[in-house]
Amino acid sequence: MQSFVAISLAPLFFSVLAFSASADNKTVTTETIIADVNGTKITYGEFEAKKSQNLLQARNAFYSQERQVLDDYINDYLLKQQAQKEGVTVEQLLDRHVRSTLPKDPSDEALQVYYEGINAQEPFESLRGKILDHIRQLRFDKAKAAYLQTLRSKAKIAVSLPPPRAEIAMTNTPVLGDPNASVMFVEYADYECPVCQQTEPTVAKLKTEYKGKVAFAFKEMPLPMHPHAEKASEAARCAGAQGKYWEFHDQLFASKKLTVPDLKADAQKLNLDTAAFNQCLDSGSEAGVVKTQLTEGENLGIPGTPHFFINGRSMGNAPYEQLRAAIEEELTAASGNQPKQTASR
């Protein structure tokens, strides 16, 4: 039988509707006045509507820390629950399932090798005990994490701590898939960015895996240090004007050739109307949209590219596993199949 842990917590400070003020514990709503400038009163709702995006990265950092604390709380809960099942204390439980699995202490020869690798100034004899304690703690932490993972795999855990979400305008934004899909994956990227090029296979894998379930959008964010990125973004949009945005997008990441002659050659390869494409590219007719999307990314506080959003959740340049987990969470929430949320202590 799986056990079920459901924990429902509201964000402390960042809900648009309300948050708890730390100074006097009053509830702050959208109508609460948070500033007065020469007689003009500024409400929390007005502030949120105009400046919430500027705080997105700070809120994400807070949320990450909040989730870590919540995960620690859930782990403690699972340990206590398992200890009760086995009729022991938590420490006895850890002795039984964690400490008993630890290998013997390393030999002095192994400790000496470790000591030589840390380039310490103190003699080995004075640091031997600290090194040994450090290795013991590392082994314990690793074994405990593995044991907790077995407990979590047997439990049914639903976390309803809502992440901060950004409102991302979809005007003039190419979308692959149903634009009304329950999950929208948005990528801000730069075609000349080496990291973007390296992560493109990850995005391609997700597109294949979630075809028909998730919509994928691309935002142009050519960074100033990349001399060919802006024209590459314009070229993709010029191709999009002829209905081949995504084909051109894929070609740019595949070839990594971004000079204007290369861009025009790609248009020929894709059988575009080259006269119309060249006129679009040479005239800079798509430059304004590219600049607008770059400014959007800057206003969101995006520190670099690529940067992913999943239904407005800022994921940064997360690895495949984290992106997939977030997509699954959003799909589950959209399907209404989440277990009923009840607070547990």
C-alpha positions as CSV (number, residue, x, y, z in Angstrom):
1,M,0.0,0.0,0.0
2,Q,1.2,3.5,-0.8
3,S,1.0,6.1,1.8
4,F,-0.3,9.6,0.8
5,V,1.2,12.9,1.9
6,A,-0.5,16.0,0.7
7,I,0.7,19.4,1.8
8,S,-1.0,22.6,0.7
9,L,0.9,25.8,1.4
10,A,0.2,29.3,0.0
11,P,3.3,31.4,-1.0
12,L,4.2,33.7,1.9
13,F,4.6,36.9,0.0
14,F,4.0,36.5,-3.7
15,S,0.3,35.8,-4.3
16,V,-1.4,38.4,-6.4
17,L,-4.5,38.2,-4.3
18,A,-2.9,38.4,-0.8
19,F,0.2,37.8,1.2
20,S,1.1,37.9,4.8
21,A,2.9,41.1,5.9
22,S,5.8,40.3,8.2
23,A,5.7,43.5,10.2
24,D,2.3,43.2,11.9
25,N,0.9,40.1,10.3
26,K,-1.9,42.0,8.5
27,T,-3.3,40.5,5.4
28,V,-2.4,42.6,2.3
29,T,-4.9,42.5,-0.6
30,T,-4.9,44.1,-4.0
31,E,-6.6,47.1,-2.4
32,T,-4.1,47.6,0.3
33,I,-2.2,50.9,0.0
34,I,1.5,50.1,0.1
35,A,2.9,53.6,-0.8
36,D,1.8,57.3,-0.9
37,V,3.7,59.6,-3.3
38,N,2.8,63.3,-2.9
39,G,-0.8,62.3,-2.0
40,T,-1.1,59.6,-4.7
41,K,-1.8,56.3,-3.1
42,I,-0.3,53.2,-4.7
43,T,-2.1,49.9,-4.1
44,Y,-0.6,46.5,-4.0
45,G,-2.7,45.4,-6.9
46,E,-1.4,48.3,-9.0
47,F,2.2,47.5,-8.1
48,E,1.7,43.9,-9.0
49,A,0.1,44.7,-12.3
50,K,3.0,47.0,-13.4
51,K,6.1,45.6,-11.6
52,S,5.6,42.0,-10.8
53,Q,7.8,40.9,-13.8
54,N,10.7,42.8,-12.4
55,L,10.6,40.7,-9.2
56,L,10.2,37.4,-11.1
57,Q,13.8,36.1,-10.5
58,A,13.7,37.1,-6.8
59,R,10.4,35.3,-6.4
60,N,11.8,32.2,-8.2
61,A,14.8,32.2,-5.8
62,F,12.4,32.4,-2.9
63,Y,10.2,29.7,-4.3
64,S,13.2,27.4,-4.8
65,Q,14.3,27.8,-1.2
66,E,10.7,27.3,-0.1
67,R,10.4,24.1,-2.0
68,Q,13.7,22.8,-0.6
69,V,12.4,23.5,2.9
70,L,9.1,21.8,2.1
71,D,10.9,18.8,0.6
72,D,13.0,18.5,3.9
73,Y,9.7,18.7,5.8
74,I,8.2,15.9,3.7
75,N,11.3,13.8,4.2
76,D,11.1,14.3,8.0
77,Y,7.4,13.4,7.9
78,L,8.1,10.1,5.9
79,L,10.9,9.1,8.4
80,K,8.6,9.7,11.4
81,Q,5.8,7.8,9.7
82,Q,8.0,4.8,8.8
83,A,9.5,4.8,12.3
84,Q,6.0,4.6,13.8
85,K,5.2,1.6,11.5
86,E,8.3,-0.2,12.6
87,G,7.9,0.7,16.3
88,V,11.2,2.5,16.6
89,T,12.5,6.1,17.0
90,V,13.7,7.9,13.9
91,E,17.3,7.5,15.0
92,Q,16.8,3.8,15.4
93,L,15.2,3.7,12.0
94,L,18.3,5.4,10.5
95,D,20.5,2.9,12.4
96,R,18.6,0.0,10.9
97,H,18.3,1.2,7.3
98,V,21.1,3.7,6.8
99,R,24.0,3.4,9.2
100,S,24.1,-0.4,9.0
101,T,24.7,-0.2,5.3
102,L,27.7,2.1,5.5
103,P,31.1,0.6,4.5
104,K,34.0,0.4,6.9
105,D,36.1,3.4,7.5
106,P,38.8,4.0,4.9
107,S,42.3,2.9,5.7
108,D,45.0,5.4,6.7
109,E,46.5,4.9,3.2
110,A,43.2,6.0,1.6
111,L,42.9,8.9,4.0
112,Q,46.5,10.0,3.1
113,V,45.5,10.0,-0.6
114,Y,42.5,12.2,0.2
115,Y,44.7,14.5,2.3
116,E,47.2,14.9,-0.5
117,G,44.3,15.9,-2.9
118,I,43.1,18.8,-0.8
119,N,46.5,20.6,-0.7
120,A,46.2,21.4,3.0
121,Q,48.9,23.3,4.9
122,E,48.4,21.5,8.2
123,P,50.0,18.0,8.7
124,F,48.1,14.9,8.0
125,E,48.0,13.8,11.7
126,S,46.2,17.0,12.8
127,L,43.6,16.7,10.0
128,R,43.1,12.9,10.0
129,G,40.1,13.0,12.4
130,K,38.4,15.9,10.4
131,I,38.9,14.1,7.1
132,L,37.5,10.9,8.5
133,D,34.4,12.7,10.0
134,H,33.9,14.4,6.6
135,I,34.0,11.1,4.7
136,R,31.6,9.5,7.2
137,Q,29.2,12.3,6.9
138,L,29.3,12.2,3.1
139,R,28.6,8.5,3.1
140,F,25.8,8.9,5.6
141,D,24.2,11.7,3.6
142,K,24.3,9.6,0.4
143,A,22.9,6.5,2.1
144,K,20.2,8.5,3.8
145,A,19.2,10.2,0.5
146,A,18.9,6.7,-1.1
147,Y,16.8,5.4,1.7
148,L,14.5,8.5,1.5
149,Q,14.1,7.9,-2.2
150,T,12.8,4.5,-1.5
151,L,10.3,5.9,1.0
152,R,9.2,8.6,-1.5
153,S,8.8,6.0,-4.3
154,K,6.4,4.1,-2.1
155,A,4.5,7.2,-1.0
156,K,1.9,9.2,-2.9
157,I,3.1,12.8,-2.6
158,A,1.2,15.7,-3.9
159,V,2.7,19.2,-3.4
160,S,0.4,22.2,-4.1
161,L,2.8,25.0,-3.3
162,P,2.1,27.2,-6.3
163,P,5.2,28.5,-8.1
164,P,5.4,32.2,-9.3
165,R,4.3,32.5,-12.9
166,A,5.2,35.2,-15.5
167,E,2.6,36.5,-17.9
168,I,4.3,36.1,-21.3
169,A,2.8,37.9,-24.3
170,M,2.3,35.5,-27.3
171,T,1.8,38.2,-29.9
172,N,4.0,37.7,-33.0
173,T,5.3,34.5,-31.4
174,P,5.5,31.3,-33.5
175,V,3.9,28.3,-31.8
176,L,4.5,24.6,-32.7
177,G,1.3,22.7,-31.8
178,D,-2.1,23.8,-30.5
179,P,-1.7,27.4,-29.2
180,N,-4.6,26.6,-26.8
181,A,-2.9,23.5,-25.3
182,S,-3.0,23.1,-21.6
183,V,0.8,23.4,-21.4
184,M,2.8,26.1,-23.2
185,F,6.6,25.7,-23.3
186,V,8.3,29.0,-24.1
187,E,12.0,29.2,-25.0
188,Y,13.9,32.5,-25.0
189,A,17.0,31.8,-27.0
190,D,19.8,33.1,-29.3
191,Y,20.8,31.1,-32.4
192,E,24.4,32.0,-32.0
193,C,24.5,31.1,-28.3
194,P,26.7,28.0,-27.8
195,V,24.6,26.8,-24.8
196,C,21.4,27.2,-26.8
197,Q,22.9,25.1,-29.5
198,Q,23.9,22.5,-27.0
199,T,20.5,22.3,-25.4
200,E,18.5,22.2,-28.7
201,P,18.5,18.4,-28.7
202,T,16.8,18.5,-25.3
203,V,14.1,20.7,-26.6
204,A,13.8,18.6,-29.7
205,K,13.4,15.5,-27.5
206,L,10.6,17.1,-25.6
207,K,8.9,18.2,-28.8
208,T,8.8,14.6,-29.9
209,E,7.8,13.2,-26.6
210,Y,5.0,15.6,-26.0
211,K,3.7,16.1,-29.6
212,G,0.0,16.8,-29.4
213,K,0.1,17.5,-25.7
214,V,2.3,20.5,-25.3
215,A,2.7,23.6,-27.4
216,F,6.2,25.0,-28.0
217,A,6.9,28.7,-28.6
218,F,10.1,30.4,-29.4
219,K,11.1,33.9,-28.4
220,E,13.9,35.7,-30.1
221,M,16.5,36.9,-27.7
222,P,19.7,37.7,-29.7
223,L,22.4,38.8,-27.2
224,P,24.6,41.8,-28.1
225,M,27.8,39.8,-27.9
226,H,26.8,37.6,-30.8
227,P,27.2,39.6,-34.0
228,H,25.1,37.3,-36.2
229,A,22.3,36.4,-33.8
230,E,20.0,39.3,-34.6
231,K,20.0,38.8,-38.3
232,A,19.5,35.0,-37.7
233,S,16.4,35.8,-35.7
234,E,15.1,38.2,-38.4
235,A,15.7,35.5,-41.0
236,A,13.7,32.9,-39.1
237,R,10.8,35.3,-38.9
238,C,11.2,36.1,-42.6
239,A,10.9,32.4,-43.3
240,G,7.9,32.3,-41.0
241,A,6.2,34.9,-43.2
242,Q,6.2,32.1,-45.8
243,G,5.0,29.5,-43.4
244,K,8.4,27.9,-42.7
245,Y,9.5,29.3,-39.4
246,W,10.2,26.0,-37.7
247,E,11.9,24.5,-40.6
248,F,14.3,27.5,-40.8
249,H,14.6,27.5,-37.0
250,D,15.8,23.9,-37.1
251,Q,18.1,24.6,-39.9
252,L,19.8,27.4,-38.0
253,F,20.5,25.3,-35.0
254,A,21.6,22.4,-37.2
255,S,24.1,24.3,-39.4
256,K,25.2,27.0,-37.0
257,K,26.0,29.1,-40.1
258,L,24.5,32.5,-39.5
259,T,26.1,35.0,-41.9
260,V,23.7,36.8,-44.2
261,P,24.9,34.8,-47.2
262,D,24.4,31.6,-45.2
263,L,20.9,32.7,-44.2
264,K,20.0,33.4,-47.8
265,A,21.4,30.0,-48.9
266,D,19.2,28.3,-46.3
267,A,16.2,30.0,-47.8
268,Q,17.0,28.5,-51.1
269,K,17.5,25.0,-49.5
270,L,14.0,25.3,-48.1
271,N,12.5,26.4,-51.4
272,L,11.4,29.7,-50.1
273,D,10.5,32.6,-52.4
274,T,14.1,33.9,-52.2
275,A,13.3,37.4,-53.6
276,A,10.7,38.0,-50.9
277,F,12.9,36.5,-48.3
278,N,16.0,38.5,-49.3
279,Q,13.9,41.7,-49.4
280,C,12.5,40.9,-45.9
281,L,15.9,40.2,-44.5
282,D,17.8,43.1,-46.1
283,S,15.1,45.7,-45.2
284,G,15.1,44.7,-41.6
285,S,11.3,44.5,-41.6
286,E,11.3,41.9,-38.7
287,A,13.9,43.8,-36.6
288,G,11.3,45.6,-34.6
289,V,9.6,42.4,-33.4
290,V,13.0,40.8,-32.6
291,K,13.9,43.9,-30.5
292,T,10.5,43.8,-28.7
293,Q,11.0,40.1,-27.7
294,L,14.6,40.9,-26.6
295,T,13.2,43.6,-24.4
296,E,10.5,41.3,-23.0
297,G,13.2,38.9,-21.9
298,E,15.2,41.6,-20.3
299,N,12.1,42.9,-18.4
300,L,11.6,39.3,-17.2
301,G,15.0,39.5,-15.6
302,I,16.3,36.6,-17.8
303,P,20.1,36.4,-17.0
304,G,21.1,34.5,-20.1
305,T,20.0,32.2,-22.8
306,P,18.4,29.7,-23.2
307,H,15.7,30.3,-20.6
308,F,12.6,28.2,-20.5
309,F,9.1,28.9,-19.2
310,I,6.4,26.2,-18.7
311,N,3.0,27.7,-18.3
312,G,4.8,30.8,-17.0
313,R,7.0,28.9,-14.6
314,S,10.5,30.1,-14.9
315,M,12.8,27.1,-15.4
316,G,16.0,28.8,-16.4
317,N,18.2,26.4,-18.4
318,A,17.0,23.4,-16.5
319,P,18.1,19.9,-17.6
320,Y,15.7,17.5,-19.4
321,E,14.7,15.7,-16.2
322,Q,13.5,18.9,-14.5
323,L,11.7,20.2,-17.6
324,R,10.0,16.9,-18.1
325,A,8.9,16.8,-14.4
326,A,7.5,20.3,-14.7
327,I,5.6,19.4,-17.9
328,E,4.1,16.3,-16.2
329,E,3.0,18.4,-13.2
330,E,1.3,20.9,-15.5
331,L,-0.4,18.1,-17.5
332,T,-1.6,16.4,-14.3
333,A,-2.9,19.7,-13.0
334,A,-4.7,20.4,-16.2
335,S,-6.3,16.9,-16.3
336,G,-7.8,17.4,-12.9
337,N,-6.4,14.0,-11.8
338,Q,-4.5,15.4,-8.8
339,P,-5.5,13.9,-5.5
340,K,-7.6,16.0,-3.3
341,Q,-5.3,18.3,-1.3
342,T,-5.5,18.1,2.5
343,A,-3.1,19.6,4.9
344,S,-1.2,17.0,6.9
345,R,1.0,17.5,9.9
